[in-house]
Amino acid sequence: MNGQHFASLDHVDDNTPMGGNLLGTGEGATFRVWAPSAREVWVRWDYQKTEQGDWKNNATAALQQKGGGFWVGFVPGLTASESYMYYVVGPDGGMEGLKRDPYARDLTDDPMWPNCHCLLIDPRSFPWHDQDFRPPPFHELIIYQLHIGVWYFPANRNNGTFFEIIAKLPYLKNLGINAIQPLPIEEFSGTFSLGYNGVDYFSPETDYGVRDTDAALQTYLASINTQLLAINPGFSPYRLEDIQGTANQLKVMVDMCHLYNIAVLLDVVYNHAGGDFSGGESIANDRSIFFFDCKSRGNLNDSLYFTDRGWAGGLVFAYWKDNVKQFLIDNATYFLTEYHCDGFRYDEVSVIKNVGGYHGWLFCKYVTETCKYIKPEAIHIAECWPVESAIVKPASQNGAGFDAIQNDGLRDAVRSAIGQSAQGASAFVDMERIGREIASPILNDRWRAVQCTENHDLVRHDRGWRIPKIADSSNSRSWYARSRSRVAMGLTLTAAGIPHIFMGQEMLEDKQWSDNPQHPFLIWWEGLDQGDKAMVDFLQFTREVIAVRRSQKGLRGDGINVYHASNDNRILAFHRWVPREGYDVVVVASLNESTFNSYELGFPINGYWKEVINSDVYDNWANPWGTGNGGEIYVSGGGMHGLHFSTSITIPANSILIFSK
């Protein structure tokens, strides 16, 4: 083949990074890949598309074998944007063929994918503007979960992109959240997906990018620079080359989020990889990491990276192999460093723990310890069922080292109570269950619980309902739906822990959601834009409760005492504070369909308390028929409900009240 030769060992040593990496001197690129069973590994480049729609490479070089199953080499003259592939020859009786680099930073955006190729990019060339950004302390986070492809996109696009997130950052800033948690963004097979079937872990999903050939790229550039310079006129604007390629576009999104003081927490899937593992010609099998070193597909355990244990349509990683553990750890540190991400939500850690056993647990400890060494301010949130405290204990105490954990106790209690209340005024409503769960009893540090009432799993189009539909199945815009939804949102934002809002929940979206951009279950932005009263009022309520959470230190403290829970009255009251400091807050929630005009309730401190939130005010804002306490109460009565003082307050029907001292 023209240009065929052996790669040299220039610039290669034991510290040569994995994958294809450009030298800072511009001399070329080093390559390092793990393929222990391979007989030969070649790197191919200088690809050209043929008239038949296939690709032809004009140059190739053989990598040299090193210890531990690694293959390395240096190729001079390679520059940024060069596309490349590996060609792997398996052992005797094995296979051979083209393979994408498991560490590829980006893939070509050619619509012929999976015939796409890996791209060499120089991570040092991106012009970051976020040097002054620091993510919020863990206990101050307010997370907004969204799906890049369907959260928002204009009528002239087929799906959402990283650029659409940037366009909506003023909306998110105004909402008051301080972190977004996109569903997984690594390259997955197919044109739409939740993201949990990833196949190229270091490459952002190309469908979330705008192609370099798209005429709209210049329009996006102008719009983003307008936002950038509005934040700081002294910033250097992005150039066209800065926003070309999916990897750069994700970096622009993170950079701009940080300039709006919004952290970015990625959803990572380290329990399994997706794609078609059924054999034959498929995206996952042919050119991906499934049988990367081209061993026979006869036994799934011969896969380089996976076991034969299935999960969610894919296969579980082989944690007992140190290089597999290192691959996943490298992936996490890569997004922390090269993409400036601020932490992770780890999908189904319970699978890593249960299927991976001892080595799975070791991986959890290794990845959290390594990431904390590299970026201590980054948070690590585990999804693990059932919830257990060992997951959030430090690795030094035989824990897994995660900082926080998704909590289903309060979630299920609130959703159940909303459903019970929808059965009528005489139905049983378990407020005591909410009272038990709102303090996250399983966890020693209550702030470590991530609290939600909606998420991507719960309200997917083939699963559960959104809160307004649970609140009133016959009319999700009725007063019953609106008022009960405010209670659910209020409890999410005032509970001990880290609040988590799912996209659309803040504006009373009542439809389930779909990851398919052509599906009718999309967020009804048009209703909000056109002034739908229920949506506009609910959004204002959400914004103002978020603002109260951020301004009231007691709502972010670890102190909580649920001192009154009445199933008969459908009333719940709890006290929040910062231990040893104060900043006392009392939250009162009602799922009673009638107003209590003189409800005797205990309070921890006497004197004046300010009524900072009364959810009844937000119904038909400003509600001319609303009831409440005039913005202030005075506590002087004797002890009640285990507290030293008490007073009589008005509790509107289906409401949540927040009082601060």
C-alpha positions as CSV (number, residue, x, y, z in Angstrom):
1,M,0.0,0.0,0.0
2,N,1.2,3.5,-0.8
3,G,2.9,5.1,2.2
4,Q,3.0,1.9,4.2
5,H,5.8,1.7,6.8
6,F,6.5,0.9,10.4
7,A,5.8,3.6,13.0
8,S,8.9,4.7,14.9
9,L,9.3,4.8,18.7
10,D,10.3,8.4,18.7
11,H,8.5,10.4,21.4
12,V,7.2,7.1,22.9
13,D,7.9,6.0,26.4
14,D,6.1,4.4,29.3
15,N,4.1,7.6,29.9
16,T,2.8,7.9,26.4
17,P,-1.0,8.5,26.7
18,M,-3.6,6.1,25.3
19,G,-5.1,6.8,21.9
20,G,-3.9,9.2,19.2
21,N,-2.3,12.3,20.6
22,L,-0.8,15.3,18.8
23,L,2.6,16.5,20.0
24,G,2.6,20.1,21.2
25,T,5.6,20.8,18.9
26,G,3.5,20.0,15.8
27,E,5.8,17.2,14.7
28,G,3.1,14.5,14.5
29,A,1.2,12.1,16.7
30,T,1.8,9.2,19.0
31,F,-0.5,6.2,19.2
32,R,-1.0,3.8,22.0
33,V,-3.7,1.1,22.1
34,W,-4.4,-2.0,24.2
35,A,-4.9,-5.2,22.1
36,P,-3.3,-8.1,24.0
37,S,-4.5,-10.9,21.7
38,A,-3.8,-9.1,18.4
39,R,-1.0,-10.3,16.0
40,E,-0.7,-7.0,14.3
41,V,-2.0,-3.5,14.8
42,W,-1.8,-0.8,12.1
43,V,-2.8,2.9,12.2
44,R,-4.3,4.2,8.9
45,W,-4.8,7.8,8.0
46,D,-5.2,10.2,5.0
47,Y,-8.7,8.9,4.3
48,Q,-10.6,10.0,1.2
49,K,-14.2,9.2,0.3
50,T,-14.7,7.3,-2.9
51,E,-17.4,7.6,-5.6
52,Q,-19.0,4.5,-4.2
53,G,-19.4,6.2,-0.8
54,D,-16.7,4.1,0.9
55,W,-13.5,5.4,2.4
56,K,-9.9,4.7,1.1
57,N,-6.8,5.4,3.2
58,N,-3.6,6.4,1.5
59,A,-1.2,5.8,4.3
60,T,-0.6,3.2,7.0
61,A,2.0,2.3,9.6
62,A,2.4,-0.7,11.8
63,L,2.5,-0.1,15.5
64,Q,5.1,-1.9,17.6
65,Q,4.2,-4.3,20.4
66,K,5.1,-3.4,24.0
67,G,4.6,-5.2,27.2
68,G,1.2,-5.8,28.7
69,G,-0.5,-6.1,25.4
70,F,0.0,-2.5,24.3
71,W,0.9,-1.3,20.8
72,V,2.7,2.0,20.3
73,G,4.2,4.2,17.6
74,F,4.9,7.7,16.4
75,V,3.8,9.0,13.0
76,P,5.4,12.3,11.9
77,G,3.5,15.0,10.0
78,L,0.0,14.4,11.3
79,T,-2.0,17.5,12.2
80,A,-5.3,18.4,13.8
81,S,-8.4,17.2,12.0
82,E,-6.6,14.3,10.4
83,S,-8.9,11.2,10.4
84,Y,-7.5,7.8,11.3
85,M,-8.5,4.2,12.1
86,Y,-6.8,1.2,13.5
87,Y,-6.5,-2.1,11.6
88,V,-6.3,-5.0,13.9
89,V,-5.3,-8.6,13.0
90,G,-6.5,-11.1,15.5
91,P,-4.8,-14.3,16.8
92,D,-4.8,-17.5,14.8
93,G,-8.4,-18.4,14.0
94,G,-9.5,-14.9,14.9
95,M,-10.7,-12.0,12.8
96,E,-9.3,-8.8,11.4
97,G,-10.6,-5.4,10.4
98,L,-10.9,-1.7,11.0
99,K,-11.4,-0.4,14.6
100,R,-12.2,3.0,16.0
101,D,-9.8,4.2,18.7
102,P,-11.4,3.5,22.1
103,Y,-9.8,6.8,23.2
104,A,-10.8,8.8,20.1
105,R,-11.6,12.4,21.2
106,D,-14.0,13.0,18.3
107,L,-15.5,11.2,15.3
108,T,-16.1,12.5,11.8
109,D,-19.6,13.9,11.3
110,D,-20.1,12.1,8.1
111,P,-23.7,10.8,7.7
112,M,-22.3,7.4,6.7
113,W,-21.7,6.6,10.4
114,P,-20.8,3.9,11.5
115,N,-18.3,4.3,8.6
116,C,-17.1,7.4,10.5
117,H,-13.5,7.8,11.4
118,C,-11.6,9.0,14.4
119,L,-10.3,12.6,14.5
120,L,-7.0,13.9,15.8
121,I,-7.7,17.1,17.8
122,D,-5.4,19.2,19.9
123,P,-7.2,19.8,23.3
124,R,-4.8,22.6,24.0
125,S,-6.1,24.7,21.2
126,F,-9.6,25.4,22.7
127,P,-9.9,29.0,24.1
128,W,-11.5,28.5,27.5
129,H,-13.1,31.6,29.2
130,D,-14.1,30.0,32.5
131,Q,-10.9,30.4,34.6
132,D,-12.8,32.2,37.4
133,F,-15.6,29.6,37.7
134,R,-16.0,27.5,40.8
135,P,-18.8,25.0,41.1
136,P,-21.2,25.4,44.1
137,P,-20.5,23.5,47.3
138,F,-22.2,20.1,47.1
139,H,-24.9,20.9,49.5
140,E,-25.9,24.0,47.6
141,L,-26.4,22.3,44.3
142,I,-29.8,22.5,42.5
143,I,-29.7,20.1,39.6
144,Y,-31.7,20.4,36.4
145,Q,-31.7,17.1,34.4
146,L,-32.2,17.4,30.6
147,H,-31.8,15.5,27.4
148,I,-29.7,17.3,24.8
149,G,-31.6,15.9,21.8
150,V,-35.1,16.7,22.9
151,W,-35.1,19.4,25.6
152,Y,-35.3,22.3,23.1
153,F,-34.7,22.8,19.4
154,P,-36.2,25.2,16.8
155,A,-38.5,24.1,14.1
156,N,-35.8,24.2,11.5
157,R,-33.7,21.5,13.2
158,N,-34.4,17.8,13.6
159,N,-33.1,17.5,17.2
160,G,-31.4,19.5,19.9
161,T,-27.7,20.2,20.0
162,F,-25.2,21.5,22.4
163,F,-25.7,24.9,20.8
164,E,-29.4,24.8,21.7
165,I,-28.5,24.4,25.4
166,I,-26.4,27.5,25.1
167,A,-29.3,29.5,23.6
168,K,-31.4,28.5,26.6
169,L,-28.8,29.4,29.3
170,P,-30.5,32.7,30.1
171,Y,-33.7,30.7,30.8
172,L,-31.8,28.3,33.1
173,K,-30.0,31.2,34.8
174,N,-33.3,33.0,35.4
175,L,-34.8,29.7,36.8
176,G,-32.1,29.8,39.5
177,I,-30.7,26.3,39.1
178,N,-26.9,26.1,39.4
179,A,-26.1,22.7,37.7
180,I,-27.3,20.9,34.7
181,Q,-27.2,17.1,34.4
182,P,-27.5,16.0,30.7
183,L,-28.4,12.4,30.0
184,P,-25.3,10.6,28.7
185,I,-23.6,12.4,25.8
186,E,-21.1,9.9,24.6
187,E,-21.5,8.4,21.1
188,F,-24.3,5.9,20.9
189,S,-25.7,3.8,18.1
190,G,-28.7,5.0,16.3
191,T,-30.1,8.4,15.6
192,F,-31.8,8.9,19.0
193,S,-31.4,7.4,22.4
194,L,-31.6,8.0,26.1
195,G,-27.8,7.7,25.9
196,Y,-27.3,4.6,28.0
197,N,-26.2,2.5,25.0
198,G,-22.9,4.2,24.5
199,V,-20.2,2.7,22.3
200,D,-17.5,5.4,21.9
201,Y,-16.8,6.7,25.4
202,F,-14.4,9.5,24.7
203,S,-16.4,10.9,21.7
204,P,-19.4,13.2,22.2
205,E,-22.6,12.1,20.4
206,T,-22.3,13.5,16.8
207,D,-26.1,14.0,16.5
208,Y,-25.7,16.6,19.3
209,G,-23.3,18.6,17.1
210,V,-23.8,20.8,14.1
211,R,-21.8,19.6,11.1
212,D,-19.0,21.8,9.8
213,T,-20.8,21.8,6.4
214,D,-24.0,23.2,7.9
215,A,-24.6,26.8,6.8
216,A,-26.1,27.5,10.2
217,L,-22.7,27.2,11.9
218,Q,-21.9,30.9,11.2
219,T,-25.3,31.9,12.6
220,Y,-24.6,29.9,15.8
221,L,-21.2,31.5,16.0
222,A,-22.6,35.0,15.9
223,S,-25.3,34.2,18.5
224,I,-22.9,32.6,20.9
225,N,-20.5,35.4,20.6
226,T,-23.3,37.9,21.3
227,Q,-24.0,36.0,24.6
228,L,-20.3,35.8,25.4
229,L,-19.6,39.5,25.0
230,A,-22.8,40.4,26.9
231,I,-21.3,38.6,29.9
232,N,-17.9,40.2,29.5
233,P,-17.1,42.6,26.6
234,G,-13.4,41.9,27.3
235,F,-13.6,38.3,26.3
236,S,-12.0,37.1,23.1
237,P,-14.8,35.9,20.8
238,Y,-14.9,32.4,19.5
239,R,-13.6,31.8,16.0
240,L,-15.2,29.5,13.5
241,E,-12.6,26.9,14.1
242,D,-13.2,27.0,17.8
243,I,-16.8,25.7,17.4
244,Q,-16.1,23.1,14.6
245,G,-16.4,19.5,15.5
246,T,-18.6,17.9,18.1
247,A,-15.9,17.8,20.8
248,N,-15.4,21.6,20.5
249,Q,-19.1,22.2,20.6
250,L,-19.5,20.3,23.9
251,K,-16.6,22.4,25.2
252,V,-18.3,25.6,24.1
253,M,-21.4,24.5,26.0
254,V,-19.5,23.7,29.2
255,D,-17.6,27.0,28.9
256,M,-20.7,29.0,28.4
257,C,-22.5,27.2,31.3
258,H,-19.7,28.2,33.6
259,L,-19.9,31.8,32.5
260,Y,-23.6,31.7,33.6
261,N,-22.4,30.1,36.9
262,I,-24.0,26.8,36.0
263,A,-22.0,23.6,36.7
264,V,-22.1,20.7,34.3
265,L,-22.5,17.2,35.7
266,L,-22.2,14.4,33.2
267,D,-24.3,11.2,33.4
268,V,-21.7,8.4,32.9
269,V,-22.5,4.7,32.2
270,Y,-19.7,2.5,33.7
271,N,-21.9,-0.5,34.4
272,H,-22.3,-1.6,30.8
273,A,-21.9,-0.4,27.2
274,G,-24.7,-0.5,24.7
275,G,-25.2,-1.3,21.0
276,D,-26.0,-4.5,19.3
277,F,-24.2,-7.4,20.9
278,S,-26.0,-10.1,19.0
279,G,-23.1,-10.8,16.6
280,G,-22.8,-10.3,12.9
281,E,-22.3,-6.9,11.2
282,S,-23.2,-4.3,13.7
283,I,-22.0,-1.0,15.0
284,A,-20.9,-2.3,18.4
285,N,-19.3,-5.5,17.1
286,D,-17.6,-4.5,13.9
287,R,-15.6,-1.4,14.6
288,S,-16.0,-0.8,18.3
289,I,-14.4,-2.1,21.5
290,F,-16.6,-5.3,21.8
291,F,-14.0,-7.6,20.3
292,F,-11.3,-5.0,19.8
293,D,-8.4,-7.3,19.6
294,C,-10.3,-9.5,17.1
295,K,-10.6,-12.7,19.1
296,S,-13.4,-15.1,18.0
297,R,-16.9,-14.0,18.8
298,G,-17.8,-17.6,19.8
299,N,-17.5,-16.8,23.5
300,L,-18.7,-13.5,24.9
301,N,-16.1,-13.7,27.6
302,D,-13.4,-13.4,24.9
303,S,-14.5,-9.8,24.5
304,L,-11.6,-7.6,25.5
305,Y,-13.7,-5.1,27.6
306,F,-16.8,-7.1,28.6
307,T,-18.2,-10.1,30.4
308,D,-21.0,-12.3,29.1
309,R,-23.3,-10.7,31.7
310,G,-26.0,-8.6,30.1
311,W,-27.6,-5.4,31.4
312,A,-30.0,-3.0,29.8
313,G,-29.4,-4.4,26.3
314,G,-25.6,-4.3,26.6
315,L,-22.9,-6.2,28.4
316,V,-21.3,-5.5,31.8
317,F,-17.6,-4.4,31.8
318,A,-14.9,-6.8,32.9
319,Y,-13.8,-5.0,36.1
320,W,-11.4,-7.8,37.0
321,K,-9.1,-6.6,34.2
322,D,-7.0,-3.7,35.4
323,N,-6.9,-2.1,32.0
324,V,-10.7,-2.1,31.8
325,K,-10.8,-0.3,35.1
326,Q,-8.2,2.1,33.9
327,F,-10.1,2.7,30.7
328,L,-13.1,3.9,32.6
329,I,-11.1,5.9,35.1
330,D,-9.3,7.6,32.2
331,N,-12.7,8.4,30.8
332,A,-13.8,10.1,34.0
333,T,-10.6,12.1,34.4
334,Y,-10.7,13.0,30.7
335,F,-14.0,14.8,31.1
336,L,-12.9,16.5,34.3
337,T,-9.7,17.9,32.7
338,E,-10.2,18.3,29.0
339,Y,-13.9,19.3,29.2
340,H,-13.8,21.1,32.6
341,C,-16.8,19.1,33.8
342,D,-17.8,19.5,37.5
343,G,-18.8,15.9,38.4
344,F,-20.8,12.9,37.4
345,R,-24.0,11.0,38.0
346,Y,-23.0,7.3,37.8
347,D,-25.6,5.1,36.3
348,E,-26.6,1.9,38.2
349,V,-23.7,1.6,40.5
350,S,-25.7,-1.3,42.0
351,V,-24.8,-3.3,38.8
352,I,-21.1,-2.5,39.2
353,K,-21.3,-3.7,42.8
354,N,-23.5,-6.7,42.4
355,V,-22.2,-8.1,39.0
356,G,-18.7,-6.8,39.3
357,G,-18.3,-8.1,42.9
358,Y,-15.0,-7.4,44.6
359,H,-13.4,-5.9,41.5
360,G,-16.5,-3.8,40.8
361,W,-16.3,-2.3,44.3
362,L,-12.6,-1.7,43.8
363,F,-13.4,0.2,40.6
364,C,-15.8,2.4,42.5
365,K,-13.2,3.3,45.0
366,Y,-10.5,3.8,42.4
367,V,-12.5,6.1,40.2
368,T,-13.8,8.3,43.0
369,E,-10.4,8.5,44.7
370,T,-8.6,9.3,41.5
371,C,-11.1,12.0,40.4
372,K,-11.1,13.6,43.9
373,Y,-7.3,13.8,43.7
374,I,-7.5,15.5,40.3
375,K,-10.5,17.8,40.9
376,P,-11.6,17.8,44.6
377,E,-14.5,20.2,43.9
378,A,-16.2,17.8,41.5
379,I,-19.1,15.9,42.9
380,H,-19.8,12.1,42.4
381,I,-23.4,11.1,42.6
382,A,-24.3,7.4,42.6
383,E,-27.5,5.7,41.4
384,C,-27.6,2.6,43.5
385,W,-30.6,0.5,44.5
386,P,-31.4,-0.1,47.3
387,V,-30.0,3.1,48.8
388,E,-27.2,2.3,51.2
389,S,-24.9,4.4,53.3
390,A,-21.7,2.5,52.3
391,I,-21.9,4.0,48.8
392,V,-21.3,7.5,50.2
393,K,-18.7,6.6,52.8
394,P,-15.1,7.5,52.0
395,A,-12.9,4.8,50.4
396,S,-10.6,5.0,53.5
397,Q,-13.6,3.8,55.6
398,N,-14.3,0.9,53.2
399,G,-16.9,2.9,51.4
400,A,-17.3,3.4,47.6
401,G,-16.3,7.0,47.9
402,F,-19.3,8.7,46.2
403,D,-20.4,12.1,47.6
404,A,-24.1,11.7,47.1
405,I,-26.7,9.1,46.1
406,Q,-30.0,9.3,44.3
407,N,-32.8,8.8,46.9
408,D,-36.1,7.0,46.1
409,G,-37.6,7.2,49.6
410,L,-39.0,10.7,49.5
411,R,-39.6,10.5,45.7
412,D,-41.9,7.5,46.1
413,A,-43.6,8.9,49.2
414,V,-44.5,12.2,47.6
415,R,-45.7,10.6,44.3
416,S,-47.8,8.2,46.3
417,A,-49.3,10.9,48.5
418,I,-50.2,13.0,45.5
419,G,-51.9,10.1,43.9
420,Q,-53.8,9.3,47.1
421,S,-55.0,12.9,47.5
422,A,-56.4,12.7,43.9
423,Q,-58.8,10.1,45.2
424,G,-60.9,12.7,46.9
425,A,-61.3,14.7,50.2
426,S,-62.0,11.5,52.2
427,A,-59.2,9.4,50.9
428,F,-56.3,8.3,53.0
429,V,-53.1,10.3,52.4
430,D,-49.9,9.1,54.0
431,M,-48.2,12.3,55.2
432,E,-46.4,10.3,57.9
433,R,-44.5,8.4,55.2
434,I,-43.4,11.7,53.7
435,G,-42.3,12.8,57.2
436,R,-40.2,9.7,57.6
437,E,-38.5,10.0,54.2
438,I,-37.9,13.7,54.0
439,A,-35.1,13.4,56.5
440,S,-33.3,10.7,54.4
441,P,-33.1,8.3,57.4
442,I,-30.7,5.9,55.7
443,L,-27.9,8.4,55.3
444,N,-25.9,9.9,58.2
445,D,-25.2,13.1,56.3
446,R,-28.7,14.1,55.0
447,W,-27.4,16.5,52.4
448,R,-26.0,13.5,50.5
449,A,-29.5,12.5,49.3
450,V,-30.4,13.6,45.8
451,Q,-34.2,14.3,46.0
452,C,-36.6,14.3,43.1
453,T,-40.2,13.6,42.2
454,E,-39.6,13.2,38.4
455,N,-36.6,12.0,36.4
456,H,-35.9,10.4,33.1
457,D,-36.7,6.9,34.3
458,L,-39.9,7.7,36.1
459,V,-41.7,9.7,33.5
460,R,-40.6,8.2,30.2
461,H,-43.4,7.8,27.7
462,D,-43.8,4.0,28.4
463,R,-43.5,4.3,32.2
464,G,-45.0,6.6,34.9
465,W,-46.9,9.8,34.8
466,R,-45.7,13.3,35.5
467,I,-46.9,14.9,38.7
468,P,-49.8,17.0,37.3
469,K,-51.3,13.9,35.7
470,I,-51.0,12.0,39.0
471,A,-52.5,14.9,40.8
472,D,-55.6,14.9,38.5
473,S,-55.8,12.3,35.8
474,S,-58.9,13.8,34.2
475,N,-57.5,17.4,33.9
476,S,-53.8,18.1,34.4
477,R,-54.5,21.8,34.3
478,S,-57.2,21.9,37.0
479,W,-56.7,23.6,40.3
480,Y,-56.2,20.2,41.9
481,A,-53.4,19.5,39.5
482,R,-51.8,22.9,39.8
483,S,-52.0,23.1,43.6
484,R,-50.8,19.5,44.3
485,S,-47.9,20.0,41.8
486,R,-46.8,23.0,43.8
487,V,-46.7,21.0,46.9
488,A,-44.6,18.3,45.3
489,M,-42.2,20.8,43.9
490,G,-42.0,22.7,47.2
491,L,-41.2,19.5,49.1
492,T,-38.5,18.6,46.6
493,L,-36.9,22.0,47.0
494,T,-37.1,22.2,50.8
495,A,-36.2,18.6,51.8
496,A,-32.8,17.8,53.2
497,G,-30.5,16.9,50.4
498,I,-29.7,18.0,46.8
499,P,-32.8,18.9,44.8
500,H,-33.2,17.5,41.3
501,I,-35.7,18.8,38.8
502,F,-36.5,17.1,35.5
503,M,-36.8,19.1,32.3
504,G,-40.2,20.7,32.0
505,Q,-41.2,20.0,35.6
506,E,-40.5,23.6,36.5
507,M,-43.3,24.8,34.1
508,L,-46.0,22.2,34.9
509,E,-45.3,20.0,31.8
510,D,-47.8,17.2,32.0
511,K,-46.7,14.9,29.2
512,Q,-44.4,12.0,29.6
513,W,-41.2,12.4,27.6
514,S,-39.5,10.5,24.7
515,D,-35.9,10.5,23.5
516,N,-37.2,10.6,19.9
517,P,-37.2,14.1,18.6
518,Q,-40.1,13.2,16.2
519,H,-42.2,11.9,19.1
520,P,-45.2,14.0,20.2
521,F,-44.1,13.8,23.8
522,L,-41.9,17.0,23.7
523,I,-41.8,19.9,26.1
524,W,-44.5,22.4,25.2
525,W,-42.3,25.5,24.9
526,E,-45.0,27.1,22.7
527,G,-47.4,27.1,25.6
528,L,-45.0,29.0,27.8
529,D,-44.0,31.4,25.0
530,Q,-47.7,32.1,24.3
531,G,-48.5,32.8,27.9
532,D,-50.3,29.7,29.0
533,K,-51.4,30.9,32.5
534,A,-50.9,27.6,34.3
535,M,-47.4,27.2,33.0
536,V,-46.3,30.8,33.5
537,D,-47.6,30.9,37.1
538,F,-46.0,27.6,38.0
539,L,-42.7,28.6,36.5
540,Q,-42.8,31.8,38.7
541,F,-43.5,29.6,41.7
542,T,-40.6,27.3,40.9
543,R,-38.2,30.3,40.4
544,E,-39.2,31.9,43.7
545,V,-38.9,28.7,45.8
546,I,-35.5,28.1,44.2
547,A,-34.6,31.7,45.1
548,V,-35.7,31.1,48.7
549,R,-33.7,27.9,48.9
550,R,-30.6,29.7,47.7
551,S,-31.2,32.6,50.1
552,Q,-32.2,30.7,53.2
553,K,-29.1,28.9,54.7
554,G,-31.4,26.8,56.9
555,L,-32.8,25.1,53.8
556,R,-29.3,24.0,52.8
557,G,-28.2,23.0,56.3
558,D,-28.1,19.4,57.6
559,G,-30.6,20.1,60.5
560,I,-34.1,18.7,60.1
561,N,-36.8,17.8,62.6
562,V,-40.1,16.5,61.2
563,Y,-42.3,17.4,64.2
564,H,-45.8,17.2,63.0
565,A,-47.3,14.7,60.5
566,S,-51.1,14.2,60.5
567,N,-52.7,11.8,58.1
568,D,-56.1,12.8,59.3
569,N,-55.5,16.5,58.5
570,R,-53.1,15.8,55.6
571,I,-50.6,18.2,57.2
572,L,-46.9,18.0,57.5
573,A,-44.5,20.4,59.3
574,F,-40.7,20.3,59.6
575,H,-38.0,22.5,60.9
576,R,-34.8,23.1,58.9
577,W,-31.6,24.8,60.3
578,V,-27.8,24.9,60.1
579,P,-26.4,23.0,63.2
580,R,-24.6,25.3,65.7
581,E,-25.5,28.4,63.6
582,G,-29.3,28.7,63.4
583,Y,-30.9,30.2,60.3
584,D,-34.2,28.5,61.2
585,V,-36.8,27.7,58.7
586,V,-40.2,26.0,59.1
587,V,-42.0,24.3,56.2
588,V,-45.7,23.4,56.3
589,A,-47.3,21.3,53.6
590,S,-50.9,20.5,53.1
591,L,-52.7,18.1,50.8
592,N,-56.0,18.9,52.4
593,E,-58.7,20.2,49.9
594,S,-59.9,22.6,52.5
595,T,-58.3,25.6,54.1
596,F,-57.4,25.6,57.9
597,N,-57.9,29.2,59.2
598,S,-56.6,28.6,62.7
599,Y,-54.3,25.6,62.8
600,E,-52.4,25.3,66.0
601,L,-48.8,24.4,65.3
602,G,-45.6,24.1,67.2
603,F,-42.6,26.4,66.5
604,P,-39.0,26.1,67.6
605,I,-38.5,29.8,68.5
606,N,-40.8,32.5,69.7
607,G,-41.2,35.9,68.1
608,Y,-41.8,37.1,64.6
609,W,-41.4,34.7,61.6
610,K,-41.6,35.9,58.0
611,E,-43.8,34.0,55.6
612,V,-41.4,33.9,52.6
613,I,-43.4,31.5,50.5
614,N,-47.2,30.9,50.3
615,S,-47.9,28.7,47.3
616,D,-51.6,29.7,47.2
617,V,-50.5,33.2,45.9
618,Y,-49.1,31.6,42.7
619,D,-52.5,30.2,41.5
620,N,-53.7,32.7,38.9
621,W,-50.9,35.0,40.0
622,A,-51.4,37.1,42.0
623,N,-54.3,35.1,43.4
624,P,-57.1,37.5,44.3
625,W,-58.8,34.8,46.3
626,G,-55.6,33.6,48.0
627,T,-55.4,33.0,51.8
628,G,-52.4,33.1,54.1
629,N,-50.8,34.9,57.0
630,G,-50.2,38.3,55.6
631,G,-46.5,37.7,55.2
632,E,-45.7,37.4,58.9
633,I,-46.7,35.4,62.0
634,Y,-46.0,36.0,65.7
635,V,-45.1,33.0,67.8
636,S,-45.9,33.3,71.5
637,G,-48.0,30.2,72.5
638,G,-46.9,27.4,74.8
639,G,-45.1,24.3,73.8
640,M,-46.6,22.0,71.2
641,H,-45.6,19.0,69.0
642,G,-42.4,18.6,71.0
643,L,-41.3,22.2,70.5
644,H,-41.1,25.0,73.1
645,F,-43.6,27.4,71.4
646,S,-46.7,27.4,69.2
647,T,-49.0,29.7,67.3
648,S,-52.2,29.6,65.2
649,I,-51.7,29.9,61.4
650,T,-53.7,29.8,58.2
651,I,-52.9,26.9,56.0
652,P,-54.5,27.2,52.5
653,A,-55.8,24.1,50.8
654,N,-53.2,22.1,48.9
655,S,-50.4,24.4,49.7
656,I,-46.8,24.7,51.0
657,L,-45.7,27.5,53.3
658,I,-42.2,28.5,54.2
659,F,-41.5,30.6,57.3
660,S,-38.0,32.0,58.2
661,K,-36.9,33.5,61.5
